[in-house]
Amino acid sequence: MINEISLIIPVFNERETLPGLLKSLGELLADVPKSEIIVINDASTDGSETLVPDSVRLINSVKQSGYGASIKKGLHHAEFSKICIIDADGTYPPEALRTLLEKYNGEDMLVGKRENIDLSPLRKPVKWVINKFAGFLTGEKIPDLNSGLRIFKKTQAMKFFSYFPDGFSFTTTITTAFLTNGMTVNYEIITYLKRTGKSSFRPFADTRDMLLLIIRNTLYFNPLKVLLPLGAFFMLLAVAVLAVSWRMGEILDATVSVLVSVSVQIFVLAFIADVVKQNKE
C-alpha cells in the first residue's frame, strides 16, 4: 500500500454527499502512514464548507474558479509527494479509492477506470470517438480519458502546471500531458456509481470543445504528432492534383504550388513548435 498521500477534493455545493464521504475517506486513510485530506471549497452557496471537520484542511475560494482551478490550488498546498483527486458528488465510493491505494506501484499516474458508466445513447458514440482520437494523437490506448479518481506524482504534475486549465478539462489535459511525454500511466478498474441530477452534457458543443482540447494539448506536448501528418496530407494532395491534371492534359500548376507551399509551411511550423517545446523542457 502507498505510504503517503495528499487527497484533494474539489467541492462546489456538495452538502448532501460531503459529510459521509469525508468520514469514509478519513477512516480509509488511517492506514496510510502519512496522509492528509484537502477540501477546496469553490465558493459554494449551500454551506458545504461548514460541514468540513477540523481534521480536514479547508481552503476557501473567494469566488468560483472552476474544477481545475480548485485542483491546482490543492496542488500548491499539498504536503506529500503522491496526489490523489476524487470528486465529492458520491460517484466514486471509498472502495474505489482503496483499490487504487492497494494497486499503486510507483507509476507516474494510476487512473481509476470506471465500470458501469450509464451513458445516454447519444453520449456513447461521442465518448468512443473522443477516446479513439485521443489514443491516436497520444499513441496510447486510453481506457478512461477523464476519470475523476486518480493517483499521480506531484513532481511530474507540476512540470505541466501552467498548462492545466481551470475548468473540467483538467483530467483530460493531465492524461494527455503524461502520455505524450512518455510517463507511465496505468489503469485499474473501479466501481462507479450513478450520478444524481441532470447532466449538463451538450452533444455538439461539448464534443467540439473536447476534440479541440485534445488537439491543443497534443500541439503543446507533441506537435510533430499533429503537424507532420497534416503536412504530409497536403503534399500528397499536391502530388495527386499534379498527376490527375497531367493525365487530363492541363497541369494545374497554381493549385499544385499552393498545396506544396502550405505543406512546406506546416512542416516548418512543426519543427519550430518542437524546438520551442524542447527549450521549455
C-alpha positions, 0 to 999 in steps of 0.5 A: 500500500502507498505510504503517503498521500495528499487527497484533494477534493474539489467541492462546489455545493456538495452538502448532501454527499460531503459529510459521509464521504469525508468520514469514509475517506478519513477512516480509509486513510488511517492506514496510510502512514502519512496522509492528509485530506484537502477540501477546496471549497469553490465558493459554494452557496449551500454551506458545504464548507461548514460541514468540513471537520477540523481534521480536514484542511479547508481552503476557501475560494473567494469566488468560483474558479472552476474544477481545475482551478480548485485542483491546482490550488490543492496542488500548491498546498499539498504536503506529500509527494503522491496526489490523489483527486476524487470528486465529492458528488458520491460517484466514486465510493471509498472502495474505489479509492482503496483499490487504487491505494492497494494497486499503486506501484510507483507509476507516474499516474494510476487512473481509476477506470470506471465500470458501469458508466450509464451513458445516454445513447447519444453520449456513447458514440461521442465518448468512443470517438473522443477516446479513439482520437485521443489514443491516436494523437497520444499513441496510447490506448486510453481506457478512461480519458477523464476519470475523476479518481486518480493517483499521480506524482506531484513532481511530474504534475507540476512540470505541466502546471501552467498548462492545466486549465481551470475548468473540467478539462483538467483530467483530460489535459493531465492524461494527455500531458503524461502520455505524450511525454512518455510517463507511465500511466496505468489503469485499474478498474473501479466501481462507479456509481450513478450520478444524481441530477441532470447532466449538463452534457451538450452533444455538439458543443461539448464534443467540439470543445473536447476534440479541440482540447485534445488537439491543443494539448497534443500541439503543446506536448507533441506537435510533430504528432499533429503537424507532420501528418497534416503536412504530409496530407497536403503534399500528397494532395499536391502530388495527386492534383499534379498527376490527375491534371497531367493525365487530363492534359492541363497541369494545374500548376497554381493549385499544385504550388499552393498545396506544396507551399502550405505543406512546406509551411506546416512542416516548418511550423512543426519543427519550430513548435518542437524546438520551442517545446524542447527549450521549455523542457 
